[in-house]
Amino acid sequence: AKFETFPIWNIPLKHPVNLAYEAATADLNDVNMIDPFHLDAYGITTVNYNRDVEIFPVLNAIFERIYGTSPYKSPTDMGVNMAGNCIVDDEACREASCQEIIRRYYDALSGLLKGTRTEAEAYKIELLLKQMKLSPENRRVVPAALERAAETDGPAAALELNDGTMITGKTTPLLGASAALLLNALKHLAGIDHELHVISPEAIEPIQHLKVNYLGSKNPRLHIDEVLIALSVSAATSEAARNALEQLPKLKNTQAHTSVMLSEVDIKAFKKLGIQLTCEAKYEQKKLYH
């Protein structure tokens, strides 16, 4: 027997949870399917996937050769999986699965541009989206980020807080769009006026000078980690900065999207903060800033 969570055998074949599994394993080209051996043995329809179904006759023959009989009548028999019985809110699971497929799609497109993913992976997830009648716009932060980018004629970002509030950020001479987005979100959560600087421009400019003139960076704008360090320093003397900094835990499990691909520095920062990020599969000025 084996413990294996997905696909879930006792929910429908085309349930979004099972389709999200296909999206997650697009690189392996796993395909969910009805287990024909289980249907034949018990007359019960269950869900399995192609590799288990394909190898089952071989495994069954090995058992029969060694023991004279096989303890399993189907690949579904081999699994220990009660996940389907744990779904208490089907609609929530369906929506979460749909969002996961869209995130996987963006990840595949970005990987394709970087050369780490294949066209086949992206195409398979695109087919899953069409099958479910989904589009990237079903992820609310996507149109919000793209609209902000069109308004400002530059890279922009959007973040949906856990209460549904939409926050946006644009590129400025001092901050990248992601860093601006983060500060805007923290100020909103802390109830700080948007026009108030929680980090003074005078504090940011020396950091830019250090980056460009001494560390060889081509991008003077601050990344997320640099903004957080500057905010932490400001918190020592500014109550507003301190209040903003204390809001960081509230960003966990929020959703974000950027109109361009980000540097690894910003991607890792989003991940550390627990923010689920997607990016448009295009570079800013044909390159990533670092």
MINULUM-520908 format. One line per 5 residues: number of its first residue (from 1); for each residue x, y, z of C-alpha. Coordinates in Angstrom, 2 decimals. Layout:
<atoms>
NUM) X:Y:Z ~ ...;
</atoms>
This chain:
<atoms>
1) 0.00:0.00:0.00 ~ 1.08:3.60:-0.47 ~ -0.02:6.96:0.87 ~ -0.76:9.24:-2.05 ~ -2.91:12.36:-1.84;
6) -3.62:13.15:-5.49 ~ -5.55:12.51:-7.57 ~ -8.35:12.01:-5.06 ~ -10.01:8.74:-5.96 ~ -13.51:9.36:-4.59;
11) -14.35:12.77:-6.08 ~ -15.28:13.38:-9.75 ~ -12.64:12.97:-12.44 ~ -13.05:16.59:-13.57 ~ -13.33:18.10:-10.10;
16) -11.09:21.22:-9.94 ~ -9.01:19.64:-7.16 ~ -8.07:16.74:-9.44 ~ -7.48:19.07:-12.39 ~ -5.20:21.19:-10.19;
21) -3.17:18.02:-9.64 ~ -2.79:17.67:-13.41 ~ -1.62:21.29:-13.61 ~ 0.89:20.67:-10.81 ~ 2.33:17.66:-12.64;
26) 2.31:19.13:-16.14 ~ 6.06:18.48:-16.34 ~ 5.38:14.76:-15.77 ~ 2.41:14.78:-18.16 ~ 0.25:12.92:-15.65;
31) -3.31:12.36:-16.85 ~ -6.20:11.58:-14.52 ~ -8.39:8.72:-15.64 ~ -11.06:6.31:-14.46 ~ -9.47:3.19:-12.96;
36) -10.66:0.42:-15.33 ~ -9.42:-2.37:-13.03 ~ -11.42:-1.05:-10.06 ~ -14.52:-0.61:-12.21 ~ -14.19:-4.16:-13.51;
41) -13.56:-5.70:-10.07 ~ -16.11:-3.79:-8.00 ~ -18.39:-1.96:-10.43 ~ -17.38:1.30:-8.74 ~ -16.02:4.34:-10.60;
46) -12.84:5.73:-9.05 ~ -10.14:8.16:-10.20 ~ -6.50:7.27:-10.71 ~ -3.81:8.40:-13.12 ~ -2.11:7.03:-16.19;
51) 1.19:5.83:-14.72 ~ -0.43:3.76:-11.97 ~ -2.97:2.28:-14.36 ~ -0.30:1.45:-16.95 ~ 2.03:-0.30:-14.49;
56) -0.63:-2.18:-12.50 ~ -0.67:-5.32:-14.72 ~ 3.11:-5.62:-14.28 ~ 2.90:-5.21:-10.50 ~ -0.02:-7.61:-10.32;
61) 1.93:-10.24:-12.27 ~ 4.93:-9.86:-9.92 ~ 2.72:-10.45:-6.86 ~ 1.14:-13.52:-8.46 ~ 4.54:-14.89:-9.46;
66) 5.98:-14.49:-5.95 ~ 2.97:-15.20:-3.71 ~ 0.64:-17.08:-6.02 ~ -2.01:-14.39:-5.70 ~ -2.18:-10.60:-5.62;
71) -3.64:-8.68:-2.65 ~ -4.81:-5.93:-5.00 ~ -7.48:-5.92:-7.66 ~ -6.79:-2.38:-8.85 ~ -4.26:0.44:-8.48;
76) -6.88:2.27:-6.40 ~ -6.77:-0.64:-3.92 ~ -3.09:0.12:-3.39 ~ -3.64:3.67:-2.19 ~ -4.35:5.01:1.29;
81) -6.18:8.29:0.69 ~ -8.93:9.81:2.81 ~ -8.47:13.39:1.53 ~ -11.80:13.35:-0.29 ~ -13.60:12.68:2.99;
86) -11.97:15.76:4.53 ~ -13.56:18.27:2.14 ~ -16.09:20.16:4.26 ~ -16.51:23.17:1.94 ~ -16.60:22.02:-1.66;
91) -17.05:25.50:-3.12 ~ -14.00:26.81:-1.27 ~ -11.93:23.87:-2.51 ~ -13.14:24.41:-6.07 ~ -12.25:28.11:-6.02;
96) -8.84:27.48:-4.43 ~ -8.12:24.84:-7.08 ~ -9.09:27.18:-9.92 ~ -6.79:29.85:-8.53 ~ -3.98:27.31:-8.20;
101) -4.32:26.33:-11.86 ~ -4.09:29.98:-12.93 ~ -0.98:30.45:-10.76 ~ 0.55:27.32:-12.29 ~ -0.18:28.71:-15.75;
106) 1.69:31.93:-15.04 ~ 4.55:29.96:-13.52 ~ 4.77:27.83:-16.67 ~ 4.77:30.89:-18.94 ~ 7.49:32.58:-16.90;
111) 9.53:29.38:-16.88 ~ 9.12:29.10:-20.64 ~ 10.58:32.59:-21.06 ~ 13.47:31.73:-18.73 ~ 14.11:28.43:-20.49;
116) 13.29:26.28:-17.45 ~ 9.90:24.99:-18.65 ~ 8.62:23.60:-21.94 ~ 5.90:24.65:-24.35 ~ 4.15:21.34:-23.70;
121) 3.75:22.17:-19.99 ~ 2.33:25.62:-20.66 ~ 0.03:24.27:-23.38 ~ -1.32:21.52:-21.14 ~ -2.21:23.97:-18.36;
126) -3.76:26.31:-20.94 ~ -5.99:23.43:-22.08 ~ -7.02:22.82:-18.46 ~ -8.00:26.49:-18.15 ~ -10.09:26.27:-21.31;
131) -11.67:23.04:-20.12 ~ -12.74:24.80:-16.92 ~ -13.76:27.96:-18.79 ~ -11.21:29.98:-16.84 ~ -8.94:32.81:-17.92;
136) -6.13:34.71:-16.17 ~ -8.63:37.51:-15.51 ~ -10.40:35.20:-13.05 ~ -7.47:35.99:-10.78 ~ -8.57:39.42:-9.54;
141) -5.08:40.86:-9.09 ~ -4.27:40.31:-12.78 ~ -6.57:42.95:-14.33 ~ -5.85:45.29:-11.40 ~ -2.09:45.16:-12.04;
146) -2.43:45.47:-15.81 ~ -4.81:48.43:-15.53 ~ -2.39:50.19:-13.18 ~ 0.47:49.53:-15.60 ~ -1.55:50.98:-18.48;
151) -2.43:54.08:-16.42 ~ 1.18:54.76:-15.41 ~ 2.87:53.53:-18.59 ~ 5.31:51.49:-16.54 ~ 5.66:48.33:-14.45;
156) 2.96:48.01:-11.80 ~ 1.71:45.50:-9.25 ~ -1.49:44.64:-7.40 ~ -2.17:42.83:-4.14 ~ -5.46:41.50:-2.82;
161) -5.66:41.50:0.96 ~ -7.43:38.73:2.82 ~ -10.52:40.92:3.24 ~ -10.74:41.46:-0.53 ~ -9.28:44.98:-0.56;
166) -7.22:45.65:-3.69 ~ -3.94:47.55:-3.33 ~ -1.78:48.68:-6.26 ~ 1.74:50.00:-6.64 ~ 3.60:51.72:-9.46;
171) 7.24:52.22:-10.35 ~ 8.76:55.44:-8.99 ~ 12.26:56.95:-9.18 ~ 12.93:55.58:-5.68 ~ 11.04:52.29:-5.58;
176) 10.26:49.38:-7.84 ~ 6.58:48.56:-8.29 ~ 6.74:45.60:-5.89 ~ 8.40:47.64:-3.14 ~ 5.87:50.45:-3.62;
181) 3.05:47.90:-3.50 ~ 4.33:46.48:-0.23 ~ 4.55:49.90:1.42 ~ 1.07:50.84:0.18 ~ -0.36:47.62:1.61;
186) 1.34:48.09:4.98 ~ 0.15:51.70:5.22 ~ -3.40:50.64:4.40 ~ -3.35:47.91:7.04 ~ -1.92:50.32:9.62;
191) -4.45:53.03:8.78 ~ -1.71:55.43:7.69 ~ -2.52:58.16:5.17 ~ -1.28:57.21:1.70 ~ 0.53:60.54:1.27;
196) 2.58:60.11:4.45 ~ 6.14:58.86:3.91 ~ 6.92:56.06:6.36 ~ 10.44:56.08:4.90 ~ 11.77:59.51:4.04;
201) 13.20:60.02:0.53 ~ 16.36:61.29:2.23 ~ 16.81:57.83:3.79 ~ 16.34:56.03:0.47 ~ 18.71:58.11:-1.64;
206) 21.92:57.05:0.21 ~ 20.92:53.41:-0.29 ~ 20.51:54.06:-4.01 ~ 23.91:55.75:-4.09 ~ 25.46:52.71:-2.40;
211) 23.80:50.29:-4.83 ~ 24.77:52.09:-8.01 ~ 28.14:53.65:-7.20 ~ 29.69:51.03:-4.92 ~ 27.88:47.74:-5.51;
216) 27.62:48.00:-9.29 ~ 23.84:47.69:-9.54 ~ 22.22:49.01:-12.71 ~ 18.88:49.45:-10.99 ~ 18.77:52.31:-8.46;
221) 15.25:51.46:-7.26 ~ 14.91:49.59:-3.99 ~ 13.89:45.94:-3.91 ~ 11.45:44.61:-1.31 ~ 14.15:43.39:1.07;
226) 15.94:46.75:0.91 ~ 12.71:48.62:1.60 ~ 12.00:46.41:4.60 ~ 15.45:47.09:6.02 ~ 14.94:50.83:5.50;
231) 11.51:50.57:7.13 ~ 13.01:48.70:10.09 ~ 15.63:51.41:10.58 ~ 12.96:54.12:10.36 ~ 10.85:52.26:12.92;
236) 13.42:53.11:15.58 ~ 12.42:56.79:15.44 ~ 9.06:56.82:13.64 ~ 5.83:55.53:15.15 ~ 4.22:55.38:11.69;
241) 7.05:53.21:10.35 ~ 6.81:51.00:13.43 ~ 3.05:50.57:12.96 ~ 3.54:49.75:9.28 ~ 6.21:47.17:10.06;
246) 3.92:45.43:12.55 ~ 1.42:44.71:9.74 ~ 3.75:42.30:7.91 ~ 2.14:39.10:9.32 ~ -1.20:40.19:7.82;
251) 0.24:39.77:4.31 ~ 0.39:35.99:4.66 ~ -1.83:34.15:2.13 ~ -2.59:37.33:0.18 ~ -2.49:37.34:-3.64;
256) -0.22:39.49:-5.82 ~ 0.47:40.00:-9.51 ~ 3.04:42.11:-11.35 ~ 2.92:43.40:-14.91 ~ 6.51:42.27:-15.57;
261) 8.74:39.47:-14.37 ~ 10.64:40.19:-11.18 ~ 14.19:39.56:-10.06 ~ 14.83:36.52:-7.90 ~ 15.41:38.88:-4.97;
266) 11.83:40.15:-5.06 ~ 10.34:36.73:-5.86 ~ 12.03:35.24:-2.78 ~ 10.87:38.17:-0.65 ~ 7.24:37.61:-1.68;
271) 7.60:33.93:-0.84 ~ 9.11:34.62:2.59 ~ 6.21:36.95:3.37 ~ 3.73:34.22:2.44 ~ 2.33:36.17:-0.53;
276) 1.18:34.06:-3.48 ~ 2.73:35.77:-6.50 ~ 2.22:35.59:-10.24 ~ 3.97:37.66:-12.92 ~ 3.30:38.50:-16.53;
281) 5.73:36.57:-18.71 ~ 7.66:39.54:-20.01 ~ 10.81:41.32:-18.96 ~ 11.09:44.99:-18.11 ~ 13.15:46.53:-20.93;
286) 14.06:43.02:-22.15 ~ 16.00:42.20:-18.99 ~ 15.54:41.62:-15.31 ~ 16.99:44.22:-12.98 ~ 19.14:42.95:-10.11;
</atoms>
